[in-house]
Amino acid sequence: MTAEFGTQAVLSILVNLFFIGMTFWILQAVHIDKIIKKNRIVQARLLYIFLSVAIGYSVSNFFLDYLLWVQRLHFLFQ
């Protein structure tokens, strides 16, 4: 039972990091610098990081919840 929790924890960490990284990569295609004031480079980078974490975390939570729901579907047919 504890090994299952450990496996789930590792999976959650990896999925979160994957989707945060993917979101950061995707946000690089958006030109947010056009709406940010000049000489605000640090704030712009922090905005990219915060948006990446917020969006990536939301997407990974959806993915992990969906995975959990699929795993519990067999209880419907017992």
C-alpha positions as CSV (number, residue, x, y, z in Angstrom):
1,M,0.0,0.0,0.0
2,T,2.8,2.5,0.9
3,A,4.6,1.6,-2.3
4,E,1.5,2.5,-4.3
5,F,1.5,6.0,-2.6
6,G,5.1,6.4,-3.4
7,T,4.5,5.5,-7.0
8,Q,1.6,7.9,-7.2
9,A,3.7,10.7,-5.7
10,V,6.5,10.2,-8.2
11,L,4.0,10.1,-11.0
12,S,2.4,13.3,-9.8
13,I,5.8,15.1,-9.5
14,L,6.8,14.0,-13.0
15,V,3.5,14.9,-14.6
16,N,3.5,18.3,-12.9
17,L,7.0,19.1,-14.1
18,F,6.3,17.9,-17.6
19,F,3.2,20.1,-18.0
20,I,4.8,23.1,-16.4
21,G,7.8,22.7,-18.8
22,M,5.4,22.3,-21.7
23,T,3.4,25.3,-20.7
24,F,6.6,27.4,-20.4
25,W,7.7,26.2,-23.9
26,I,4.3,27.1,-25.3
27,L,4.2,30.5,-23.7
28,Q,7.5,31.3,-25.5
29,A,5.4,31.6,-28.7
30,V,3.2,34.4,-27.2
31,H,4.6,37.9,-27.4
32,I,3.8,39.1,-24.0
33,D,6.6,41.6,-24.2
34,K,4.4,43.8,-26.4
35,I,2.1,44.5,-23.4
36,I,4.8,44.8,-20.8
37,K,6.4,48.2,-20.1
38,K,10.0,48.7,-21.3
39,N,12.9,47.8,-19.0
40,R,10.8,45.3,-17.0
41,I,12.7,42.2,-18.0
42,V,12.7,40.6,-14.5
43,Q,9.0,41.1,-14.1
44,A,8.3,39.7,-17.6
45,R,10.3,36.6,-16.8
46,L,8.5,36.1,-13.5
47,L,5.2,36.5,-15.3
48,Y,6.2,33.7,-17.7
49,I,7.2,31.5,-14.8
50,F,4.1,32.2,-12.8
51,L,1.8,31.7,-15.8
52,S,3.6,28.4,-16.6
53,V,3.2,27.1,-13.1
54,A,-0.5,28.1,-12.8
55,I,-1.5,26.8,-16.2
56,G,0.8,23.7,-16.1
57,Y,-0.5,22.8,-12.6
58,S,-4.1,23.1,-13.7
59,V,-3.6,20.9,-16.7
60,S,-1.6,18.3,-14.8
61,N,-4.3,18.2,-12.1
62,F,-6.9,17.6,-14.8
63,F,-4.7,14.8,-16.3
64,L,-4.1,13.1,-13.0
65,D,-7.7,13.4,-12.0
66,Y,-8.7,11.9,-15.3
67,L,-6.2,9.1,-14.8
68,L,-7.6,8.4,-11.4
69,W,-11.2,8.3,-12.7
70,V,-10.2,5.8,-15.4
71,Q,-8.6,3.6,-12.8
72,R,-11.7,3.6,-10.7
73,L,-14.1,2.8,-13.6
74,H,-13.8,-0.9,-12.9
75,F,-15.7,-0.4,-9.7
76,L,-18.7,0.5,-11.7
77,F,-18.8,-2.9,-13.3
78,Q,-18.3,-5.0,-10.2
